[in-house]
Amino acid sequence: MKYNNPVVKGFYPDPSVCKVEDTYYLVCSSFQYFPGVPIFESKDLINWKQIGHCLTRKSQVQLENINSSGGVFAPTIRYNNGRFYMTTTNNTTNQNFFVWTEDIYGEWSEPMYVDQGGIDPSLYFEEDKTYFMSTMGDDKGVNGIYQCEIEIESGRRLTESKVIWQGSGGRYLESPHLYKINGSYYLMVAEGGTEYGHMVTYARSNSPYGPFEPYANNPVLTNRNLGGYEIQGVGHGDLIQDNSGNWWMLHLGFRQIDKWAMFHHLGREVFLTEVTFDEDGWFTAGHNGTTLNTVDTDRISDQVIQKEKKFYTFENTEWDKDWCYLRHPNSDNYILKEDSVKLKGTEVTLDKTASPTFIGIRQMDFNAVISCDVSVTDGEAGITLYMDENHHYDLAIRKANSGFEVIERLNIGDVKSIENIIALENSKASLVIDANNNYYSFYIKAEDKEILLGTAQTRYLSTEVACGFTGVIIGLYAYGESYTSYSQFTNFKCEYK
Ligand code: 6LW
């Protein structure tokens, strides 16, 4: 069969995967968004369905006033003895912790903190031992993958943290995962940084503590030499074996907006790449060590069809799975119904690293038409294409001195500009955003007339401009100093072409 990459589209970075019986489970990082750490399941590695989040309670994760792209960094999911474990870093509080559950569809435990620093924690279980590794620099700035043993019931560190490998020399050594395959230990990492030089490298040993012998042809996977190719930045992966014994890597990558335009605004997404072991026990990955957007594979049955959801509405999405908030929301400001949402604005604008009244869904593809009927009572309410507090485009209705008006606002770093204002006859209108690789176009539809307010380039919401680790979220928001009642959003549609 043929499948297309990415297999999970939109801002879902740093994938980690485990398998229980015939089901795969995948988690991703979530940074300042709540709930934290989305979980997906799949039976075929191609079709992934989001089933929940690991961090659904305020007590599990501190997100108060954290910076954009701070908070919850790369997670690892593992299954051992009837329990799922998810370990991650809160990069703002500098704490590594794990949570566990026996029911993947249910709630996860309170966090257990581990007294080892760094980021990208991972777990490896063997017999009654639990190995915990992360990547960090020591006091002298020497980077390495550090490992200790912990007590899994409490997170208590049982042994000294030791450097087990320092990578192949690339910058930003990250994403360690340890596996035992055919009697050997494999330590797989990412190097090169999560940009255009990103790569996956690995080493092998006969002990979990090393010494590790690097694979002679590292990096085993990178698209850094594929200039002009849509898929860039592949790295940060996790290995998994399917029921037929084949190995795969789920890893991140991103899609640049155009062949010669090195910008990406949809965030880092999830890609699937074949892994093949040779008879000496070394493995290769992908097409000559690269990840392609279309993969022709005989490892997955032709019966498996890659289905893609192209149309998102309030009715066909779930508030607690598909949608997310910025940091910890004040639930009093949200009334979520099956076919509508009511939002009450506060004095917190989208430009603050706090929790504005905002509920969003990821932009999953370049070409989209997004629309929503918005009825405003007070202040301002509308749709934002939100990258971070300094990079977002807003199409909103607001109360004017007399009556109401619709505005198109661009917020690009220090340039914060209302590009167009159109007076409205009443407080209600249909807001429409048409997106392609390069542009967003902002329209208002009132009394069957569609009026173009303006356009804006997608590149100014990209990671290359805004920095950080996230991607564009389509947010519904409300703002106002003295909101007394709720603005209403109905008839939300996001259709990918
Ligand atoms: C993550 C690190 C990385 O912790 O980016 O691409 C960091 N890899 O491994 C944030 O996602």
Residues whose N, C-alpha, C, O or C-beta is under 5 A from the ligand:
A	BS01	6LW	P13 D14 F73 A74 I119 D120 E174 S175 T194 H236 F469
